[in-house]
Amino acid sequence: FLFLFLISKTQEMRHFGFFFLSFFASLWIASFYEESASLKWGSSSNYIERYIKRLNKPLLKLLLLIQLLSGALFYISDLSIPFSQAKNVTQFLREEGVSNDLVAADRYHIIPAVTGYLNKSVYCLITEKEEKFLVWNNEKRKVLNEKEVLNAVGRVSTNHPGDIILILNYPLRKSGDALIADSKFRIHLLRKFEGSMCPYENFYAYTVSKQ
């Protein structure tokens, strides 16, 4: 698991449960086996192995207790603090009647969170095409700055007759209406979706329209 995470560079908060499950399963399986005759390197290693075996079952019970308490705590927190605002932002788009408009996003990990609830593809400003699933490559790891985002939105607006819904996980630095590229388009903040448990799962919905 460590090797996989190092080469894939997907060290997200939700992925680290694999490490806990692996560690817990290793302790549990080890409690059923005697010490290995092929792993004797001296008296110090034997002492450490005996010490670990003595702590094995109490440590398993402690981990289960911590999981029980933390699970209850986070369940209560989740009732008031959502892990992600993806569901709320897509529900807002449906209520406003703009979910059928072209929806664009810049950072690639936003796309699967939004498309799962919208059940439609989202225009990716990095690849400049519609995307629905998360397929990592070097191009999609790229991060656009604000100027590049606005220029990309300007290019797609030129070929799109209607308004565009822009979903970002950070607010634009310019307050109020921001002019895009050559000032032929205008971007307006529809609503902020903040306060999620995961910081990059906050969303900001903008509408892009021609002047």
N, C-alpha and C positions, 0 to 999 in steps of 0.2 A: 504493500500500500504506500509506503514512504517513497519508493522508487517511482510509482505511478504518479503520485502527486507532484514529485519534483520535475518529471519530464512533461507533464500536462499543464502545469502552472494553473491549476484550477483550485487553488487553496481558498475555497469559500467557507463561510461559517457552517453552512448546512452539511458540508462534506466530512467534517471532522468526527462525526458519529462513527464512521468506519473504523477510525483508530481506537475509539473506546470499545466498540464491539469486538474488534480483534484482540485487544488486550484482555477483555473480560473472558472471551472464549478460550484464550490461551491459558489463563489461570484455572478455569473450570476443567479443561481437558488435562492439564498437568496434575490436578489433584487425584486423578485416577491411575497415574503411572508411578512406578518406583523410579528411583534415581537411575540414570543411564550409566552403564559400565564403560561406555566409550567416551564419556565426558568428564573423566577424572583427571584433574590437572594439579592436584596437591591438596594439602590439608585446608588451605584458605578457601579454595573453591568448594570443598565439601562442607565447610562451615557455613558458607553463604547459601549453598543449596538447602541445607537443613533449616536455616533461618527463614528462607523464603517459603519452604513447605509448611513451617509452623505458622506463618502468617497468611497462608493461602486462603483458608476458609474464612477467618475473620475479615480479611480484605474483601473477599467476595460479598460477604454480608454487608460490610460497610458501603461498598459500591452500590449494592441494591438499595440500601437505605437512602443514600445520597440521591439516587435516581428517583426514588419514590417522592422524596421531599421536593427536589428541584422540579420534577414533573408536575406536581400539584401547584407549585409556585408559578411556573411558566404558563400552565393552563389558565390560572386566574389572571395572569398578566395579559394573555392572548385575548381574553374577553374584552379588554379595554384598549390594549395596544396591539394592533395587527402586526404580524411578521412582515407582511408586504402590503403595499397599497395598490397592487395590480388589479385586484378584483374591484376595488372602489373606483379606480379611474375608468375602467371599462364599463362599469355600471353607469357612471356619470355620462359617458359618451352615448350610451343607449338612451338614457333619459332625455338628453338634449337633442336626440334624433340625428346625431352626426356620426354614428358608428359605421355607417355605410360609405362615408367619405374616405378619401385616401388618407390612411394613417401612416405617418413616418416617424422613425426613431433613429437616433444616432448610434448610441453604444449598443453593441451587438447582444449583450446579455439581457437587455430590456425586452428584446423581441419575443422569446418564448414565454415570458411572464405575461405579456399582453395578448399574444395570439392565442394562448390557451383559453382565455376567457372570451375573446372576440370571435374565435373560431374562423379567423380569416388571416391572410398574410398581411404583413406590415412592410412598408417600403423602408429598406435599410439605406441610410444616407452614406454609409461607408462603401458598400458594394454598388450602390445606385441601382438596385433591383429589389423586387419583392422577395421577402424571406419569411419562412415560418418556423424552421427548426434551427437548432443550435449546432452548427458544424464548425469546429474550431480550425482556423488556419492563421497564418501570419497576417493576412489582410484584415481578418475580422478581429484581430487583437488590437488593431490600430485605434487610437483615440483622437477624435477630431476636436480642435479648439473651436471657440465660439464663432470666429470669423469663417472657418471652414464649414461649420454647420449651416450658417446663414447663406453662404454661397451655394451649398448643395441644395438647400431648400429653394433658393431662387431658381436653380436650374430645373428642378422638377416642377416648379410652379409654372414655368414657361410652357411646358408641354401638357399641363393639366388644366382643364378649363375651370374646374370648381375650386372650392376652398380645400385646404389641407389641414389635417389635425397633426400637430407635432407633439410627440411625447418625449420628454427629457427627464432624467433623474437628477437634475440640478437646475436651479433657476438661472435665466439669462441675466447678465450683469445690468443690462439696461432696464430701467423701470418703465412701466406703462407700455405703450406701443413702441415697437422697435422697427426701424426701416431696414429692409433686407437688400443687400447688394446695391443695385443701382436705383433704389427707392421706388421701383415699380410695384413692389409688394410690401405688405404690412403684416407684422406678426403681433398678436394680441393674446395676453394671458387669459385663459378661460377659468382655470381653478388650480389651486395648489393641493397636493395630497401628501401631507407631511406627517411625522410622528410615528413612522413604522419602526418596528424593533430592529430591522436591518437597515442601516443608513442609506445604502444604494437602492433600496426598494421604495424610496420616496419618489413621487412623480409630479411633473408639472405639465399640464395640458395647455397647449397654445393652438390658436387658429391662425392660419396663413391665408390671406386674401389679397387679391389684386386691388390696387387703388383705382 
